[in-house]
Amino acid sequence: MPPPITSKRLQSSGSSSAPLDRRGQAYLTSLAQDETLTVEFADGASCKVHTEFDGKGGATRRIGPFACTREHQ
């Protein structure tokens, strides 16, 4: 299940971030192996997404879906 429509952004622990589309997908220009991503919600809450990315693949590689654990800030 993708992040809710109220999600606005996906942030990597590095400097990469991207807006989420209506399907809950985002394109990141870089992603580290086994990186934890943050989904930012319009209401100020966030969601941690733990990937199991192996660090391999080109620009068109898709990974996920991933479980999202919501945290209020």
OpenMM code with the backbone's topology and positions (N, CA, C; nanometers):
from openmm import Vec3, app, unit

residues = "MET PRO PRO PRO ILE THR SER LYS ARG LEU GLN SER SER GLY SER SER SER ALA PRO LEU ASP ARG ARG GLY GLN ALA TYR LEU THR SER LEU ALA GLN ASP GLU THR LEU THR VAL GLU PHE ALA ASP GLY ALA SER CYS LYS VAL HIS THR GLU PHE ASP GLY LYS GLY GLY ALA THR ARG ARG ILE GLY PRO PHE ALA CYS THR ARG GLU HIS GLN".split()
positions = [
    Vec3(0.0846, -0.1182, 0.0000),
    Vec3(0.0000, 0.0000, 0.0000),
    Vec3(0.0892, 0.1247, 0.0000),
    Vec3(0.0677, 0.2168, -0.0934),
    Vec3(0.1524, 0.3356, -0.1001),
    Vec3(0.1240, 0.4319, 0.0136),
    Vec3(0.2151, 0.5249, 0.0376),
    Vec3(0.1877, 0.6286, 0.1372),
    Vec3(0.0619, 0.7052, 0.0982),
    Vec3(-0.0115, 0.7608, 0.1944),
    Vec3(-0.1351, 0.8315, 0.1622),
    Vec3(-0.1120, 0.9537, 0.0737),
    Vec3(-0.2180, 0.9965, 0.0060),
    Vec3(-0.2117, 1.1111, -0.0837),
    Vec3(-0.1629, 1.2365, -0.0107),
    Vec3(-0.1844, 1.2443, 0.1198),
    Vec3(-0.1406, 1.3612, 0.1956),
    Vec3(0.0113, 1.3658, 0.2131),
    Vec3(0.0813, 1.2608, 0.1696),
    Vec3(0.2274, 1.2612, 0.1730),
    Vec3(0.2768, 1.3618, 0.0704),
    Vec3(0.3824, 1.4325, 0.1045),
    Vec3(0.4279, 1.5321, 0.0092),
    Vec3(0.5699, 1.5118, -0.0399),
    Vec3(0.6529, 1.4422, 0.0349),
    Vec3(0.7932, 1.4351, -0.0036),
    Vec3(0.8598, 1.3092, 0.0519),
    Vec3(0.9584, 1.2595, -0.0221),
    Vec3(1.0399, 1.1465, 0.0206),
    Vec3(1.1827, 1.1977, 0.0349),
    Vec3(1.2434, 1.1742, 0.1496),
    Vec3(1.3774, 1.2253, 0.1796),
    Vec3(1.4691, 1.1094, 0.2142),
    Vec3(1.5859, 1.1040, 0.1499),
    Vec3(1.6843, 1.0029, 0.1855),
    Vec3(1.7719, 1.0579, 0.2966),
    Vec3(1.8494, 0.9703, 0.3599),
    Vec3(1.9379, 1.0170, 0.4667),
    Vec3(2.0532, 1.0991, 0.4106),
    Vec3(2.0772, 1.0857, 0.2805),
    Vec3(2.1760, 1.1703, 0.2137),
    Vec3(2.1089, 1.3011, 0.1749),
    Vec3(2.1433, 1.3525, 0.0598),
    Vec3(2.0871, 1.4807, 0.0181),
    Vec3(1.9765, 1.4665, -0.0852),
    Vec3(1.9408, 1.3451, -0.1210),
    Vec3(1.8405, 1.3234, -0.2243),
    Vec3(1.6993, 1.3321, -0.1674),
    Vec3(1.6128, 1.4043, -0.2360),
    Vec3(1.4719, 1.4086, -0.1981),
    Vec3(1.3893, 1.4252, -0.3245),
    Vec3(1.2611, 1.3889, -0.3154),
    Vec3(1.1745, 1.3970, -0.4323),
    Vec3(1.0294, 1.4051, -0.3882),
    Vec3(0.9454, 1.4717, -0.4683),
    Vec3(0.8026, 1.4731, -0.4378),
    Vec3(0.7427, 1.3350, -0.4662),
    Vec3(0.6385, 1.2994, -0.3947),
    Vec3(0.5667, 1.1741, -0.4189),
    Vec3(0.4544, 1.2006, -0.5181),
    Vec3(0.4347, 1.1087, -0.6107),
    Vec3(0.3233, 1.1238, -0.7034),
    Vec3(0.1970, 1.0619, -0.6433),
    Vec3(0.0879, 1.0646, -0.7159),
    Vec3(-0.0408, 1.0152, -0.6636),
    Vec3(-0.0399, 0.8650, -0.6363),
    Vec3(0.0542, 0.7931, -0.6941),
    Vec3(0.0647, 0.6486, -0.6700),
    Vec3(0.1556, 0.6173, -0.5519),
    Vec3(0.2109, 0.7221, -0.4892),
    Vec3(0.3015, 0.7006, -0.3776),
    Vec3(0.4414, 0.6652, -0.4211),
    Vec3(0.4772, 0.7005, -0.5443),
    Vec3(0.6091, 0.6702, -0.5979),
    Vec3(0.6917, 0.7975, -0.6089),
    Vec3(0.8220, 0.7807, -0.6019),
    Vec3(0.9139, 0.8933, -0.6156),
    Vec3(1.0381, 0.8457, -0.6888),
    Vec3(1.1049, 0.9390, -0.7555),
    Vec3(1.2301, 0.9094, -0.8226),
    Vec3(1.3424, 0.9768, -0.7450),
    Vec3(1.4331, 0.8965, -0.6911),
    Vec3(1.5499, 0.9495, -0.6202),
    Vec3(1.6721, 0.9352, -0.7092),
    Vec3(1.7529, 1.0388, -0.7142),
    Vec3(1.8733, 1.0354, -0.7979),
    Vec3(1.9835, 0.9502, -0.7379),
    Vec3(1.9767, 0.9255, -0.6061),
    Vec3(2.0744, 0.8371, -0.5423),
    Vec3(2.0091, 0.7686, -0.4235),
    Vec3(2.0556, 0.6483, -0.3963),
    Vec3(2.0026, 0.5703, -0.2846),
    Vec3(2.1120, 0.4775, -0.2356),
    Vec3(2.1425, 0.4847, -0.1074),
    Vec3(2.2468, 0.4001, -0.0495),
    Vec3(2.1913, 0.2611, -0.0180),
    Vec3(2.2791, 0.1666, -0.0035),
    Vec3(2.2401, 0.0302, 0.0308),
    Vec3(2.1704, 0.0284, 0.1663),
    Vec3(2.0569, -0.0416, 0.1748),
    Vec3(1.9779, -0.0578, 0.2976),
    Vec3(1.9438, 0.0760, 0.3640),
    Vec3(1.9178, 0.1768, 0.2851),
    Vec3(1.8914, 0.3111, 0.3370),
    Vec3(1.7528, 0.3217, 0.4020),
    Vec3(1.7415, 0.4083, 0.5010),
    Vec3(1.6138, 0.4410, 0.5620),
    Vec3(1.5693, 0.5748, 0.5063),
    Vec3(1.4484, 0.5781, 0.4499),
    Vec3(1.3928, 0.6983, 0.3897),
    Vec3(1.2878, 0.7581, 0.4823),
    Vec3(1.2589, 0.8854, 0.4649),
    Vec3(1.1567, 0.9536, 0.5426),
    Vec3(1.0519, 1.0092, 0.4486),
    Vec3(0.9250, 0.9750, 0.4737),
    Vec3(0.8127, 1.0333, 0.4005),
    Vec3(0.7590, 1.1459, 0.4872),
    Vec3(0.7526, 1.2658, 0.4320),
    Vec3(0.7017, 1.3816, 0.5055),
    Vec3(0.5556, 1.4037, 0.4678),
    Vec3(0.4698, 1.4223, 0.5689),
    Vec3(0.3275, 1.4455, 0.5467),
    Vec3(0.2956, 1.5932, 0.5579),
    Vec3(0.1880, 1.6344, 0.4946),
    Vec3(0.1462, 1.7747, 0.4961),
    Vec3(0.1136, 1.8233, 0.6369),
    Vec3(0.0727, 1.7332, 0.7273),
    Vec3(0.0356, 1.7729, 0.8633),
    Vec3(0.1544, 1.7810, 0.9593),
    Vec3(0.2759, 1.7643, 0.9067),
    Vec3(0.3958, 1.7734, 0.9895),
    Vec3(0.4453, 1.6404, 1.0427),
    Vec3(0.3686, 1.5343, 1.0271),
    Vec3(0.4101, 1.4006, 1.0703),
    Vec3(0.5056, 1.3429, 0.9657),
    Vec3(0.5687, 1.2334, 1.0009),
    Vec3(0.6580, 1.1671, 0.9060),
    Vec3(0.6457, 1.0166, 0.9191),
    Vec3(0.7041, 0.9470, 0.8268),
    Vec3(0.6978, 0.8020, 0.8200),
    Vec3(0.8358, 0.7514, 0.7818),
    Vec3(0.8886, 0.6552, 0.8535),
    Vec3(1.0183, 0.5951, 0.8217),
    Vec3(0.9968, 0.4725, 0.7334),
    Vec3(1.0739, 0.4639, 0.6270),
    Vec3(1.0659, 0.3524, 0.5342),
    Vec3(1.2033, 0.2872, 0.5292),
    Vec3(1.2119, 0.1625, 0.5729),
    Vec3(1.3380, 0.0895, 0.5749),
    Vec3(1.3489, 0.0062, 0.4470),
    Vec3(1.4462, 0.0389, 0.3623),
    Vec3(1.4615, -0.0335, 0.2361),
    Vec3(1.5551, -0.1520, 0.2553),
    Vec3(1.5485, -0.2440, 0.1614),
    Vec3(1.6432, -0.3539, 0.1550),
    Vec3(1.7099, -0.3478, 0.0187),
    Vec3(1.7550, -0.2282, -0.0172),
    Vec3(1.8177, -0.2043, -0.1461),
    Vec3(1.9590, -0.2598, -0.1438),
    Vec3(1.9953, -0.3343, -0.2477),
    Vec3(2.1280, -0.3974, -0.2526),
    Vec3(2.2362, -0.3055, -0.3095),
    Vec3(2.1996, -0.1836, -0.3476),
    Vec3(2.2981, -0.0894, -0.3999),
    Vec3(2.3304, -0.1087, -0.5466),
    Vec3(2.2608, -0.1998, -0.6122),
    Vec3(2.2876, -0.2291, -0.7527),
    Vec3(2.1703, -0.1857, -0.8392),
    Vec3(2.1991, -0.1567, -0.9629),
    Vec3(2.0925, -0.1228, -1.0568),
    Vec3(2.1094, 0.0156, -1.1144),
    Vec3(2.0447, 0.0355, -1.2266),
    Vec3(2.0540, 0.1622, -1.2963),
    Vec3(1.9432, 0.2583, -1.2584),
    Vec3(1.9357, 0.3662, -1.3324),
    Vec3(1.8410, 0.4739, -1.3035),
    Vec3(1.6957, 0.4320, -1.3164),
    Vec3(1.6690, 0.3266, -1.3911),
    Vec3(1.5300, 0.2854, -1.4104),
    Vec3(1.4873, 0.1734, -1.3155),
    Vec3(1.5730, 0.1333, -1.2251),
    Vec3(1.5390, 0.0239, -1.1341),
    Vec3(1.4327, 0.0677, -1.0341),
    Vec3(1.3319, -0.0161, -1.0156),
    Vec3(1.2277, 0.0109, -0.9163),
    Vec3(1.2488, -0.0802, -0.7971),
    Vec3(1.2296, -0.0246, -0.6796),
    Vec3(1.2359, -0.1050, -0.5576),
    Vec3(1.1125, -0.0731, -0.4749),
    Vec3(1.0748, -0.1647, -0.3892),
    Vec3(0.9568, -0.1441, -0.3067),
    Vec3(0.8413, -0.2259, -0.3605),
    Vec3(0.7280, -0.2186, -0.3010),
    Vec3(0.6881, -0.1235, -0.1953),
    Vec3(0.7478, -0.1603, -0.0599),
    Vec3(0.7469, -0.0634, 0.0294),
    Vec3(0.8019, -0.0806, 0.1626),
    Vec3(0.6987, -0.0419, 0.2675),
    Vec3(0.7065, -0.1063, 0.3832),
    Vec3(0.6177, -0.0730, 0.4940),
    Vec3(0.6547, 0.0642, 0.5495),
    Vec3(0.5546, 0.1365, 0.5949),
    Vec3(0.5735, 0.2731, 0.6428),
    Vec3(0.5303, 0.2806, 0.7888),
    Vec3(0.6197, 0.3255, 0.8758),
    Vec3(0.5895, 0.3395, 1.0182),
    Vec3(0.5761, 0.4883, 1.0493),
    Vec3(0.4535, 0.5334, 1.0782),
    Vec3(0.4256, 0.6753, 1.0962),
    Vec3(0.4701, 0.7243, 1.2340),
    Vec3(0.5302, 0.8428, 1.2355),
    Vec3(0.5748, 0.9055, 1.3591),
    Vec3(0.5247, 1.0492, 1.3597),
    Vec3(0.4680, 1.0948, 1.4712),
    Vec3(0.4244, 1.2349, 1.4815),
    Vec3(0.5366, 1.3176, 1.5378),
    Vec3(0.5480, 1.4404, 1.4871),
    Vec3(0.6528, 1.5313, 1.5339),
    Vec3(0.5910, 1.6493, 1.6040),
] * unit.nanometer
topology = app.Topology()
chain = topology.addChain("A")
for resn in residues:
    res = topology.addResidue(resn, chain)
    for name in ("N", "CA", "C"):
        topology.addAtom(name, app.Element.getBySymbol(name[0]), res)
